[in-house]
Amino acid sequence: MRRRMGQHPNAVSFAEARRVLESFGWTLDRMHGTHYRFSRGGAHITIPLRRPCILPVYVRHIMTATGEDDQERGS
């Protein structure tokens, strides 16, 4: 799913983004209005809920946050 996100950053739903983050060990830390904050260790990433798709800038944040882990997995 992460690979598809990178290929089509304009067509990523919030649910897909959340699944990818959680599969890489990120947990939902808190919600404030429409903003969801995920954390892992000392790092945080905030993604606003937007339908039907999140903005590509947040997809890039997710790709960066999960990129180092992806290299460790060998994908």
N, CA, C and O atoms as a Tripos MOL2 file, in Angstrom:
@<TRIPOS>MOLECULE
protein
  300   299    75     0     0
PROTEIN
NO_CHARGES

@<TRIPOS>ATOM
      1 N           0.8230   -1.1870    0.0000 N.3       1 MET1
      2 CA          0.0000    0.0000    0.0000 C.3       1 MET1
      3 C           0.8730    1.2600    0.0000 C.2       1 MET1
      4 O           0.5160    2.2670   -0.6110 O.2       1 MET1
      5 N           2.0220    1.1980    0.6890 N.am      2 ARG2
      6 CA          2.9060    2.3560    0.7240 C.3       2 ARG2
      7 C           3.4020    2.6950   -0.6800 C.2       2 ARG2
      8 O           3.5250    3.8680   -1.0310 O.2       2 ARG2
      9 N           3.6830    1.6880   -1.4660 N.am      3 ARG3
     10 CA          4.1630    1.9150   -2.8300 C.3       3 ARG3
     11 C           3.0910    2.6330   -3.6600 C.2       3 ARG3
     12 O           3.4080    3.5410   -4.4280 O.2       3 ARG3
     13 N           1.8310    2.2280   -3.5090 N.am      4 ARG4
     14 CA          0.7410    2.8760   -4.2370 C.3       4 ARG4
     15 C           0.5980    4.3340   -3.8050 C.2       4 ARG4
     16 O           0.3000    5.2040   -4.6240 O.2       4 ARG4
     17 N           0.8110    4.5940   -2.5180 N.am      5 MET5
     18 CA          0.7380    5.9720   -2.0300 C.3       5 MET5
     19 C           1.7690    6.8380   -2.7360 C.2       5 MET5
     20 O           1.4740    7.9670   -3.1280 O.2       5 MET5
     21 N           2.9710    6.3130   -2.8960 N.am      6 GLY6
     22 CA          4.0220    7.0660   -3.5600 C.3       6 GLY6
     23 C           3.7460    7.3080   -5.0270 C.2       6 GLY6
     24 O           4.1460    8.3310   -5.5810 O.2       6 GLY6
     25 N           3.0530    6.3580   -5.6620 N.am      7 GLN7
     26 CA          2.7520    6.4870   -7.0850 C.3       7 GLN7
     27 C           1.5520    7.3920   -7.3430 C.2       7 GLN7
     28 O           1.4720    8.0390   -8.3870 O.2       7 GLN7
     29 N           0.6200    7.4370   -6.3950 N.am      8 HIS8
     30 CA         -0.6090    8.2300   -6.5640 C.3       8 HIS8
     31 C          -0.8790    9.0750   -5.3190 C.2       8 HIS8
     32 O          -1.8460    8.8130   -4.6040 O.2       8 HIS8
     33 N          -0.0530   10.0750   -5.0460 N.am      9 PRO9
     34 CA         -0.2240   10.8500   -3.8100 C.3       9 PRO9
     35 C          -1.4990   11.6890   -3.7730 C.2       9 PRO9
     36 O          -1.9000   12.1400   -2.7000 O.2       9 PRO9
     37 N          -2.1340   11.9040   -4.9040 N.am     10 ASN10
     38 CA         -3.3710   12.6890   -4.9230 C.3      10 ASN10
     39 C          -4.6010   11.8510   -4.6290 C.2      10 ASN10
     40 O          -5.7030   12.3910   -4.5340 O.2      10 ASN10
     41 N          -4.4380   10.5380   -4.4840 N.am     11 ALA11
     42 CA         -5.5930    9.6490   -4.3190 C.3      11 ALA11
     43 C          -5.4480    8.7750   -3.0800 C.2      11 ALA11
     44 O          -5.7380    7.5800   -3.1320 O.2      11 ALA11
     45 N          -5.0060    9.3480   -1.9770 N.am     12 VAL12
     46 CA         -4.8140    8.5860   -0.7470 C.3      12 VAL12
     47 C          -5.8650    9.0210    0.2740 C.2      12 VAL12
     48 O          -5.9460   10.1970    0.6300 O.2      12 VAL12
     49 N          -6.6570    8.0750    0.7350 N.am     13 SER13
     50 CA         -7.6640    8.3940    1.7430 C.3      13 SER13
     51 C          -7.0140    8.4280    3.1220 C.2      13 SER13
     52 O          -5.9160    7.9070    3.3170 O.2      13 SER13
     53 N          -7.6970    9.0420    4.0650 N.am     14 PHE14
     54 CA         -7.1820    9.1010    5.4310 C.3      14 PHE14
     55 C          -7.0590    7.6990    6.0030 C.2      14 PHE14
     56 O          -6.0960    7.4070    6.7110 O.2      14 PHE14
     57 N          -8.0160    6.8260    5.7100 N.am     15 ALA15
     58 CA         -7.9840    5.4530    6.2220 C.3      15 ALA15
     59 C          -6.7480    4.7080    5.7180 C.2      15 ALA15
     60 O          -6.1250    3.9630    6.4750 O.2      15 ALA15
     61 N          -6.3900    4.9010    4.4560 N.am     16 GLU16
     62 CA         -5.1860    4.2670    3.9080 C.3      16 GLU16
     63 C          -3.9360    4.8010    4.5950 C.2      16 GLU16
     64 O          -3.0360    4.0380    4.9490 O.2      16 GLU16
     65 N          -3.8880    6.1010    4.7790 N.am     17 ALA17
     66 CA         -2.7320    6.7160    5.4360 C.3      17 ALA17
     67 C          -2.5910    6.1910    6.8610 C.2      17 ALA17
     68 O          -1.4870    5.8920    7.3160 O.2      17 ALA17
     69 N          -3.7000    6.0840    7.5460 N.am     18 ARG18
     70 CA         -3.6690    5.5870    8.9260 C.3      18 ARG18
     71 C          -3.1820    4.1410    8.9720 C.2      18 ARG18
     72 O          -2.3770    3.7870    9.8330 O.2      18 ARG18
     73 N          -3.6610    3.3060    8.0550 N.am     19 ARG19
     74 CA         -3.2230    1.9080    8.0160 C.3      19 ARG19
     75 C          -1.7200    1.7950    7.7860 C.2      19 ARG19
     76 O          -1.0460    0.9830    8.4200 O.2      19 ARG19
     77 N          -1.2020    2.6090    6.8790 N.am     20 VAL20
     78 CA          0.2310    2.5650    6.5870 C.3      20 VAL20
     79 C           1.0230    2.9950    7.8190 C.2      20 VAL20
     80 O           1.9800    2.3240    8.2040 O.2      20 VAL20
     81 N           0.6370    4.0940    8.4320 N.am     21 LEU21
     82 CA          1.3570    4.5570    9.6130 C.3      21 LEU21
     83 C           1.3260    3.5030   10.7220 C.2      21 LEU21
     84 O           2.3530    3.2170   11.3380 O.2      21 LEU21
     85 N           0.1660    2.9350   10.9720 N.am     22 GLU22
     86 CA          0.0500    1.9410   12.0380 C.3      22 GLU22
     87 C           0.8310    0.6700   11.7130 C.2      22 GLU22
     88 O           1.3380    0.0130   12.6210 O.2      22 GLU22
     89 N           0.9360    0.3180   10.4440 N.am     23 SER23
     90 CA          1.7030   -0.8770   10.0820 C.3      23 SER23
     91 C           3.2050   -0.6600   10.2770 C.2      23 SER23
     92 O           3.9640   -1.6250   10.3730 O.2      23 SER23
     93 N           3.6330    0.5970   10.3350 N.am     24 PHE24
     94 CA          5.0390    0.9090   10.5700 C.3      24 PHE24
     95 C           5.2990    1.2770   12.0320 C.2      24 PHE24
     96 O           6.3560    1.8200   12.3560 O.2      24 PHE24
     97 N           4.3500    0.9880   12.9080 N.am     25 GLY25
     98 CA          4.5640    1.1830   14.3340 C.3      25 GLY25
     99 C           4.1360    2.5230   14.8990 C.2      25 GLY25
    100 O           4.3740    2.7920   16.0770 O.2      25 GLY25
    101 N           3.5120    3.3680   14.0980 N.am     26 TRP26
    102 CA          3.0120    4.6440   14.5870 C.3      26 TRP26
    103 C           1.6730    4.4070   15.2730 C.2      26 TRP26
    104 O           0.8850    3.5770   14.8190 O.2      26 TRP26
    105 N           1.4080    5.1230   16.3570 N.am     27 THR27
    106 CA          0.1430    4.9920   17.0630 C.3      27 THR27
    107 C          -0.5690    6.3350   17.1080 C.2      27 THR27
    108 O           0.0600    7.3930   17.1270 O.2      27 THR27
    109 N          -1.8810    6.2690   17.1250 N.am     28 LEU28
    110 CA         -2.6770    7.4820   17.2210 C.3      28 LEU28
    111 C          -2.5180    8.0270   18.6310 C.2      28 LEU28
    112 O          -2.9310    7.3970   19.6050 O.2      28 LEU28
    113 N          -1.9240    9.1890   18.7250 N.am     29 ASP29
    114 CA         -1.6030    9.8030   20.0110 C.3      29 ASP29
    115 C          -2.7840   10.6180   20.5220 C.2      29 ASP29
    116 O          -3.1980   10.4810   21.6740 O.2      29 ASP29
    117 N          -3.3160   11.4620   19.6550 N.am     30 ARG30
    118 CA         -4.4780   12.2670   20.0510 C.3      30 ARG30
    119 C          -5.1600   12.8670   18.8330 C.2      30 ARG30
    120 O          -4.6020   12.9210   17.7370 O.2      30 ARG30
    121 N          -6.3900   13.3150   19.0680 N.am     31 MET31
    122 CA         -7.1710   13.9820   18.0260 C.3      31 MET31
    123 C          -7.5950   15.3420   18.5810 C.2      31 MET31
    124 O          -7.9530   15.4660   19.7520 O.2      31 MET31
    125 N          -7.5470   16.3400   17.7320 N.am     32 HIS32
    126 CA         -8.0270   17.6560   18.1110 C.3      32 HIS32
    127 C          -8.7950   18.2010   16.9180 C.2      32 HIS32
    128 O          -8.2020   18.6210   15.9240 O.2      32 HIS32
    129 N         -10.0970   18.1900   17.0240 N.am     33 GLY33
    130 CA        -10.9230   18.5920   15.8840 C.3      33 GLY33
    131 C         -10.7490   17.5930   14.7510 C.2      33 GLY33
    132 O         -11.0230   16.4030   14.9080 O.2      33 GLY33
    133 N         -10.2920   18.0900   13.6100 N.am     34 THR34
    134 CA        -10.0980   17.2080   12.4620 C.3      34 THR34
    135 C          -8.6330   16.8090   12.2880 C.2      34 THR34
    136 O          -8.2780   16.2070   11.2750 O.2      34 THR34
    137 N          -7.7860   17.1310   13.2530 N.am     35 HIS35
    138 CA         -6.3650   16.8100   13.1530 C.3      35 HIS35
    139 C          -6.0300   15.6010   14.0300 C.2      35 HIS35
    140 O          -6.3590   15.5540   15.2150 O.2      35 HIS35
    141 N          -5.3710   14.6350   13.4100 N.am     36 TYR36
    142 CA         -4.9820   13.4120   14.0850 C.3      36 TYR36
    143 C          -3.4610   13.4030   14.2200 C.2      36 TYR36
    144 O          -2.7400   13.5910   13.2400 O.2      36 TYR36
    145 N          -2.9840   13.1840   15.4400 N.am     37 ARG37
    146 CA         -1.5400   13.1720   15.6690 C.3      37 ARG37
    147 C          -1.0940   11.7450   15.9720 C.2      37 ARG37
    148 O          -1.5970   11.0960   16.8880 O.2      37 ARG37
    149 N          -0.1490   11.2860   15.1870 N.am     38 PHE38
    150 CA          0.4340    9.9640   15.3630 C.3      38 PHE38
    151 C           1.8270   10.1420   15.9400 C.2      38 PHE38
    152 O           2.5080   11.1230   15.6430 O.2      38 PHE38
    153 N           2.2520    9.1860   16.7710 N.am     39 SER39
    154 CA          3.5850    9.2840   17.3550 C.3      39 SER39
    155 C           4.2530    7.9240   17.3730 C.2      39 SER39
    156 O           3.6080    6.8750   17.3700 O.2      39 SER39
    157 N           5.5690    7.9890   17.3920 N.am     40 ARG40
    158 CA          6.3970    6.7940   17.5360 C.3      40 ARG40
    159 C           7.7120    7.2600   18.1250 C.2      40 ARG40
    160 O           8.4260    8.0700   17.5350 O.2      40 ARG40
    161 N           8.0130    6.7380   19.2840 N.am     41 GLY41
    162 CA          9.2000    7.2230   19.9880 C.3      41 GLY41
    163 C           9.0020    8.6920   20.3330 C.2      41 GLY41
    164 O           8.0100    9.0480   20.9680 O.2      41 GLY41
    165 N           9.9120    9.5300   19.9320 N.am     42 GLY42
    166 CA          9.7910   10.9630   20.1710 C.3      42 GLY42
    167 C           9.2980   11.7360   18.9650 C.2      42 GLY42
    168 O           9.1760   12.9600   19.0200 O.2      42 GLY42
    169 N           9.0110   11.0330   17.8670 N.am     43 ALA43
    170 CA          8.5820   11.6990   16.6320 C.3      43 ALA43
    171 C           7.0670   11.7950   16.5600 C.2      43 ALA43
    172 O           6.3500   10.9420   17.0830 O.2      43 ALA43
    173 N           6.5920   12.8490   15.9030 N.am     44 HIS44
    174 CA          5.1550   13.0650   15.7410 C.3      44 HIS44
    175 C           4.8670   13.4440   14.3050 C.2      44 HIS44
    176 O           5.6950   14.0560   13.6310 O.2      44 HIS44
    177 N           3.6840   13.0720   13.8450 N.am     45 ILE45
    178 CA          3.2060   13.5060   12.5350 C.3      45 ILE45
    179 C           1.7160   13.8010   12.6830 C.2      45 ILE45
    180 O           0.9730   12.9880   13.2320 O.2      45 ILE45
    181 N           1.2840   14.9490   12.2010 N.am     46 THR46
    182 CA         -0.1140   15.3620   12.2970 C.3      46 THR46
    183 C          -0.7180   15.3710   10.9050 C.2      46 THR46
    184 O          -0.1530   15.9250    9.9620 O.2      46 THR46
    185 N          -1.8880   14.7390   10.7990 N.am     47 ILE47
    186 CA         -2.5820   14.6660    9.5160 C.3      47 ILE47
    187 C          -4.0170   15.1330    9.7150 C.2      47 ILE47
    188 O          -4.7370   14.5790   10.5450 O.2      47 ILE47
    189 N          -4.4410   16.1440    8.9620 N.am     48 PRO48
    190 CA         -5.8370   16.5740    9.0670 C.3      48 PRO48
    191 C          -6.7480   15.6250    8.2820 C.2      48 PRO48
    192 O          -6.4030   15.1630    7.1940 O.2      48 PRO48
    193 N          -7.9020   15.3510    8.8530 N.am     49 LEU49
    194 CA         -8.8970   14.5080    8.1850 C.3      49 LEU49
    195 C          -9.5230   15.3290    7.0660 C.2      49 LEU49
    196 O         -10.0930   16.3930    7.3090 O.2      49 LEU49
    197 N          -9.4150   14.8400    5.8710 N.am     50 ARG50
    198 CA         -9.9600   15.5350    4.7030 C.3      50 ARG50
    199 C         -10.5100   14.4800    3.7790 C.2      50 ARG50
    200 O          -9.8470   13.4770    3.5130 O.2      50 ARG50
    201 N         -11.7080   14.6900    3.2870 N.am     51 ARG51
    202 CA        -12.3330   13.7000    2.4200 C.3      51 ARG51
    203 C         -12.5240   14.2480    1.0340 C.2      51 ARG51
    204 O         -12.7860   15.4430    0.9040 O.2      51 ARG51
    205 N         -12.4140   13.4710    0.0040 N.am     52 PRO52
    206 CA        -12.1710   12.0220    0.0440 C.3      52 PRO52
    207 C         -10.7020   11.6730    0.1920 C.2      52 PRO52
    208 O         -10.3840   10.5370    0.5440 O.2      52 PRO52
    209 N          -9.7900   12.6080   -0.0650 N.am     53 CYS53
    210 CA         -8.3560   12.2970   -0.0180 C.3      53 CYS53
    211 C          -7.6020   13.3480    0.7760 C.2      53 CYS53
    212 O          -7.9840   14.5180    0.8140 O.2      53 CYS53
    213 N          -6.5160   12.9050    1.4130 N.am     54 ILE54
    214 CA         -5.6650   13.8680    2.1150 C.3      54 ILE54
    215 C          -4.7830   14.5730    1.0870 C.2      54 ILE54
    216 O          -4.6000   14.0880   -0.0300 O.2      54 ILE54
    217 N          -4.2480   15.7060    1.4750 N.am     55 LEU55
    218 CA         -3.4030   16.4730    0.5610 C.3      55 LEU55
    219 C          -2.0730   15.7580    0.3290 C.2      55 LEU55
    220 O          -1.5630   15.0870    1.2270 O.2      55 LEU55
    221 N          -1.5100   15.8990   -0.8750 N.am     56 PRO56
    222 CA         -0.2400   15.2330   -1.1950 C.3      56 PRO56
    223 C           0.9140   15.6010   -0.2630 C.2      56 PRO56
    224 O           1.8210   14.7910   -0.0690 O.2      56 PRO56
    225 N           0.9010   16.7890    0.3110 N.am     57 VAL57
    226 CA          1.9790   17.1790    1.2250 C.3      57 VAL57
    227 C           2.0260   16.2400    2.4300 C.2      57 VAL57
    228 O           3.1110   15.9210    2.9180 O.2      57 VAL57
    229 N           0.8720   15.7950    2.9130 N.am     58 TYR58
    230 CA          0.8340   14.8800    4.0490 C.3      58 TYR58
    231 C           1.2470   13.4740    3.6330 C.2      58 TYR58
    232 O           1.8140   12.7290    4.4320 O.2      58 TYR58
    233 N           0.9660   13.1120    2.3920 N.am     59 VAL59
    234 CA          1.4300   11.8270    1.8760 C.3      59 VAL59
    235 C           2.9550   11.8200    1.8570 C.2      59 VAL59
    236 O           3.5780   10.8160    2.2040 O.2      59 VAL59
    237 N           3.5500   12.9250    1.4570 N.am     60 ARG60
    238 CA          5.0140   13.0220    1.4530 C.3      60 ARG60
    239 C           5.5780   12.9090    2.8690 C.2      60 ARG60
    240 O           6.6180   12.2830    3.0750 O.2      60 ARG60
    241 N           4.8970   13.5100    3.8410 N.am     61 HIS61
    242 CA          5.3280   13.3850    5.2380 C.3      61 HIS61
    243 C           5.3010   11.9180    5.6790 C.2      61 HIS61
    244 O           6.2170   11.4440    6.3510 O.2      61 HIS61
    245 N           4.2520   11.2200    5.2960 N.am     62 ILE62
    246 CA          4.1240    9.8000    5.6550 C.3      62 ILE62
    247 C           5.2210    8.9870    4.9770 C.2      62 ILE62
    248 O           5.8250    8.1130    5.5990 O.2      62 ILE62
    249 N           5.4780    9.2710    3.7090 N.am     63 MET63
    250 CA          6.5090    8.5390    2.9790 C.3      63 MET63
    251 C           7.8760    8.7620    3.6310 C.2      63 MET63
    252 O           8.6680    7.8260    3.7400 O.2      63 MET63
    253 N           8.1510    9.9740    4.0560 N.am     64 THR64
    254 CA          9.4140   10.2720    4.7280 C.3      64 THR64
    255 C           9.4820    9.5720    6.0800 C.2      64 THR64
    256 O          10.5110    8.9980    6.4350 O.2      64 THR64
    257 N           8.3880    9.6190    6.8320 N.am     65 ALA65
    258 CA          8.3640    9.0280    8.1680 C.3      65 ALA65
    259 C           8.4970    7.5090    8.1320 C.2      65 ALA65
    260 O           9.0130    6.9150    9.0790 O.2      65 ALA65
    261 N           8.0470    6.8800    7.0700 N.am     66 THR66
    262 CA          8.1020    5.4200    6.9750 C.3      66 THR66
    263 C           9.1990    4.9380    6.0410 C.2      66 THR66
    264 O           9.3930    3.7300    5.9060 O.2      66 THR66
    265 N           9.9190    5.8370    5.3980 N.am     67 GLY67
    266 CA         10.9290    5.4620    4.4120 C.3      67 GLY67
    267 C          12.1090    4.7070    4.9750 C.2      67 GLY67
    268 O          12.5660    3.7310    4.3800 O.2      67 GLY67
    269 N          12.6110    5.1470    6.1190 N.am     68 GLU68
    270 CA         13.7670    4.4780    6.7090 C.3      68 GLU68
    271 C          13.4010    3.0700    7.1300 C.2      68 GLU68
    272 O          14.2170    2.1580    6.9950 O.2      68 GLU68
    273 N          12.2030    2.8730    7.6330 N.am     69 ASP69
    274 CA         11.7510    1.5450    8.0370 C.3      69 ASP69
    275 C          11.5740    0.6520    6.8390 C.2      69 ASP69
    276 O          11.8420   -0.5480    6.9060 O.2      69 ASP69
    277 N          11.1220    1.2300    5.7340 N.am     70 ASP70
    278 CA         10.8890    0.4620    4.5260 C.3      70 ASP70
    279 C          12.2070   -0.1080    3.9970 C.2      70 ASP70
    280 O          12.2380   -1.2350    3.5020 O.2      70 ASP70
    281 N          13.2840    0.6550    4.0970 N.am     71 GLN71
    282 CA         14.5870    0.1780    3.6530 C.3      71 GLN71
    283 C          15.0810   -0.9630    4.5300 C.2      71 GLN71
    284 O          15.7290   -1.8890    4.0420 O.2      71 GLN71
    285 N          14.7760   -0.9000    5.8220 N.am     72 GLU72
    286 CA         15.1640   -1.9770    6.7370 C.3      72 GLU72
    287 C          14.4090   -3.2610    6.4330 C.2      72 GLU72
    288 O          14.9440   -4.3550    6.6100 O.2      72 GLU72
    289 N          13.1630   -3.1330    5.9740 N.am     73 ARG73
    290 CA         12.3570   -4.3000    5.6500 C.3      73 ARG73
    291 C          12.7850   -4.9340    4.3340 C.2      73 ARG73
    292 O          12.4480   -6.0840    4.0530 O.2      73 ARG73
    293 N          13.5280   -4.1820    3.5320 N.am     74 GLY74
    294 CA         13.9980   -4.7150    2.2580 C.3      74 GLY74
    295 C          13.0010   -4.5770    1.1410 C.2      74 GLY74
    296 O          13.0970   -5.2830    0.1370 O.2      74 GLY74
    297 N          12.0360   -3.6750    1.2900 N.am     75 SER75
    298 CA         11.0250   -3.4700    0.2370 C.3      75 SER75
    299 C          11.4180   -2.3600   -0.6870 C.2      75 SER75
    300 O          10.6860   -2.0530   -1.6290 O.2      75 SER75
@<TRIPOS>BOND
     1     1     2 1
     2     2     3 1
     3     3     4 2
     4     3     5 am
     5     5     6 1
     6     6     7 1
     7     7     8 2
     8     7     9 am
     9     9    10 1
    10    10    11 1
    11    11    12 2
    12    11    13 am
    13    13    14 1
    14    14    15 1
    15    15    16 2
    16    15    17 am
    17    17    18 1
    18    18    19 1
    19    19    20 2
    20    19    21 am
    21    21    22 1
    22    22    23 1
    23    23    24 2
    24    23    25 am
    25    25    26 1
    26    26    27 1
    27    27    28 2
    28    27    29 am
    29    29    30 1
    30    30    31 1
    31    31    32 2
    32    31    33 am
    33    33    34 1
    34    34    35 1
    35    35    36 2
    36    35    37 am
    37    37    38 1
    38    38    39 1
    39    39    40 2
    40    39    41 am
    41    41    42 1
    42    42    43 1
    43    43    44 2
    44    43    45 am
    45    45    46 1
    46    46    47 1
    47    47    48 2
    48    47    49 am
    49    49    50 1
    50    50    51 1
    51    51    52 2
    52    51    53 am
    53    53    54 1
    54    54    55 1
    55    55    56 2
    56    55    57 am
    57    57    58 1
    58    58    59 1
    59    59    60 2
    60    59    61 am
    61    61    62 1
    62    62    63 1
    63    63    64 2
    64    63    65 am
    65    65    66 1
    66    66    67 1
    67    67    68 2
    68    67    69 am
    69    69    70 1
    70    70    71 1
    71    71    72 2
    72    71    73 am
    73    73    74 1
    74    74    75 1
    75    75    76 2
    76    75    77 am
    77    77    78 1
    78    78    79 1
    79    79    80 2
    80    79    81 am
    81    81    82 1
    82    82    83 1
    83    83    84 2
    84    83    85 am
    85    85    86 1
    86    86    87 1
    87    87    88 2
    88    87    89 am
    89    89    90 1
    90    90    91 1
    91    91    92 2
    92    91    93 am
    93    93    94 1
    94    94    95 1
    95    95    96 2
    96    95    97 am
    97    97    98 1
    98    98    99 1
    99    99   100 2
   100    99   101 am
   101   101   102 1
   102   102   103 1
   103   103   104 2
   104   103   105 am
   105   105   106 1
   106   106   107 1
   107   107   108 2
   108   107   109 am
   109   109   110 1
   110   110   111 1
   111   111   112 2
   112   111   113 am
   113   113   114 1
   114   114   115 1
   115   115   116 2
   116   115   117 am
   117   117   118 1
   118   118   119 1
   119   119   120 2
   120   119   121 am
   121   121   122 1
   122   122   123 1
   123   123   124 2
   124   123   125 am
   125   125   126 1
   126   126   127 1
   127   127   128 2
   128   127   129 am
   129   129   130 1
   130   130   131 1
   131   131   132 2
   132   131   133 am
   133   133   134 1
   134   134   135 1
   135   135   136 2
   136   135   137 am
   137   137   138 1
   138   138   139 1
   139   139   140 2
   140   139   141 am
   141   141   142 1
   142   142   143 1
   143   143   144 2
   144   143   145 am
   145   145   146 1
   146   146   147 1
   147   147   148 2
   148   147   149 am
   149   149   150 1
   150   150   151 1
   151   151   152 2
   152   151   153 am
   153   153   154 1
   154   154   155 1
   155   155   156 2
   156   155   157 am
   157   157   158 1
   158   158   159 1
   159   159   160 2
   160   159   161 am
   161   161   162 1
   162   162   163 1
   163   163   164 2
   164   163   165 am
   165   165   166 1
   166   166   167 1
   167   167   168 2
   168   167   169 am
   169   169   170 1
   170   170   171 1
   171   171   172 2
   172   171   173 am
   173   173   174 1
   174   174   175 1
   175   175   176 2
   176   175   177 am
   177   177   178 1
   178   178   179 1
   179   179   180 2
   180   179   181 am
   181   181   182 1
   182   182   183 1
   183   183   184 2
   184   183   185 am
   185   185   186 1
   186   186   187 1
   187   187   188 2
   188   187   189 am
   189   189   190 1
   190   190   191 1
   191   191   192 2
   192   191   193 am
   193   193   194 1
   194   194   195 1
   195   195   196 2
   196   195   197 am
   197   197   198 1
   198   198   199 1
   199   199   200 2
   200   199   201 am
   201   201   202 1
   202   202   203 1
   203   203   204 2
   204   203   205 am
   205   205   206 1
   206   206   207 1
   207   207   208 2
   208   207   209 am
   209   209   210 1
   210   210   211 1
   211   211   212 2
   212   211   213 am
   213   213   214 1
   214   214   215 1
   215   215   216 2
   216   215   217 am
   217   217   218 1
   218   218   219 1
   219   219   220 2
   220   219   221 am
   221   221   222 1
   222   222   223 1
   223   223   224 2
   224   223   225 am
   225   225   226 1
   226   226   227 1
   227   227   228 2
   228   227   229 am
   229   229   230 1
   230   230   231 1
   231   231   232 2
   232   231   233 am
   233   233   234 1
   234   234   235 1
   235   235   236 2
   236   235   237 am
   237   237   238 1
   238   238   239 1
   239   239   240 2
   240   239   241 am
   241   241   242 1
   242   242   243 1
   243   243   244 2
   244   243   245 am
   245   245   246 1
   246   246   247 1
   247   247   248 2
   248   247   249 am
   249   249   250 1
   250   250   251 1
   251   251   252 2
   252   251   253 am
   253   253   254 1
   254   254   255 1
   255   255   256 2
   256   255   257 am
   257   257   258 1
   258   258   259 1
   259   259   260 2
   260   259   261 am
   261   261   262 1
   262   262   263 1
   263   263   264 2
   264   263   265 am
   265   265   266 1
   266   266   267 1
   267   267   268 2
   268   267   269 am
   269   269   270 1
   270   270   271 1
   271   271   272 2
   272   271   273 am
   273   273   274 1
   274   274   275 1
   275   275   276 2
   276   275   277 am
   277   277   278 1
   278   278   279 1
   279   279   280 2
   280   279   281 am
   281   281   282 1
   282   282   283 1
   283   283   284 2
   284   283   285 am
   285   285   286 1
   286   286   287 1
   287   287   288 2
   288   287   289 am
   289   289   290 1
   290   290   291 1
   291   291   292 2
   292   291   293 am
   293   293   294 1
   294   294   295 1
   295   295   296 2
   296   295   297 am
   297   297   298 1
   298   298   299 1
   299   299   300 2
@<TRIPOS>SUBSTRUCTURE
     1 MET1         2 RESIDUE 1 A MET
     2 ARG2         6 RESIDUE 1 A ARG
     3 ARG3        10 RESIDUE 1 A ARG
     4 ARG4        14 RESIDUE 1 A ARG
     5 MET5        18 RESIDUE 1 A MET
     6 GLY6        22 RESIDUE 1 A GLY
     7 GLN7        26 RESIDUE 1 A GLN
     8 HIS8        30 RESIDUE 1 A HIS
     9 PRO9        34 RESIDUE 1 A PRO
    10 ASN10       38 RESIDUE 1 A ASN
    11 ALA11       42 RESIDUE 1 A ALA
    12 VAL12       46 RESIDUE 1 A VAL
    13 SER13       50 RESIDUE 1 A SER
    14 PHE14       54 RESIDUE 1 A PHE
    15 ALA15       58 RESIDUE 1 A ALA
    16 GLU16       62 RESIDUE 1 A GLU
    17 ALA17       66 RESIDUE 1 A ALA
    18 ARG18       70 RESIDUE 1 A ARG
    19 ARG19       74 RESIDUE 1 A ARG
    20 VAL20       78 RESIDUE 1 A VAL
    21 LEU21       82 RESIDUE 1 A LEU
    22 GLU22       86 RESIDUE 1 A GLU
    23 SER23       90 RESIDUE 1 A SER
    24 PHE24       94 RESIDUE 1 A PHE
    25 GLY25       98 RESIDUE 1 A GLY
    26 TRP26      102 RESIDUE 1 A TRP
    27 THR27      106 RESIDUE 1 A THR
    28 LEU28      110 RESIDUE 1 A LEU
    29 ASP29      114 RESIDUE 1 A ASP
    30 ARG30      118 RESIDUE 1 A ARG
    31 MET31      122 RESIDUE 1 A MET
    32 HIS32      126 RESIDUE 1 A HIS
    33 GLY33      130 RESIDUE 1 A GLY
    34 THR34      134 RESIDUE 1 A THR
    35 HIS35      138 RESIDUE 1 A HIS
    36 TYR36      142 RESIDUE 1 A TYR
    37 ARG37      146 RESIDUE 1 A ARG
    38 PHE38      150 RESIDUE 1 A PHE
    39 SER39      154 RESIDUE 1 A SER
    40 ARG40      158 RESIDUE 1 A ARG
    41 GLY41      162 RESIDUE 1 A GLY
    42 GLY42      166 RESIDUE 1 A GLY
    43 ALA43      170 RESIDUE 1 A ALA
    44 HIS44      174 RESIDUE 1 A HIS
    45 ILE45      178 RESIDUE 1 A ILE
    46 THR46      182 RESIDUE 1 A THR
    47 ILE47      186 RESIDUE 1 A ILE
    48 PRO48      190 RESIDUE 1 A PRO
    49 LEU49      194 RESIDUE 1 A LEU
    50 ARG50      198 RESIDUE 1 A ARG
    51 ARG51      202 RESIDUE 1 A ARG
    52 PRO52      206 RESIDUE 1 A PRO
    53 CYS53      210 RESIDUE 1 A CYS
    54 ILE54      214 RESIDUE 1 A ILE
    55 LEU55      218 RESIDUE 1 A LEU
    56 PRO56      222 RESIDUE 1 A PRO
    57 VAL57      226 RESIDUE 1 A VAL
    58 TYR58      230 RESIDUE 1 A TYR
    59 VAL59      234 RESIDUE 1 A VAL
    60 ARG60      238 RESIDUE 1 A ARG
    61 HIS61      242 RESIDUE 1 A HIS
    62 ILE62      246 RESIDUE 1 A ILE
    63 MET63      250 RESIDUE 1 A MET
    64 THR64      254 RESIDUE 1 A THR
    65 ALA65      258 RESIDUE 1 A ALA
    66 THR66      262 RESIDUE 1 A THR
    67 GLY67      266 RESIDUE 1 A GLY
    68 GLU68      270 RESIDUE 1 A GLU
    69 ASP69      274 RESIDUE 1 A ASP
    70 ASP70      278 RESIDUE 1 A ASP
    71 GLN71      282 RESIDUE 1 A GLN
    72 GLU72      286 RESIDUE 1 A GLU
    73 ARG73      290 RESIDUE 1 A ARG
    74 GLY74      294 RESIDUE 1 A GLY
    75 SER75      298 RESIDUE 1 A SER
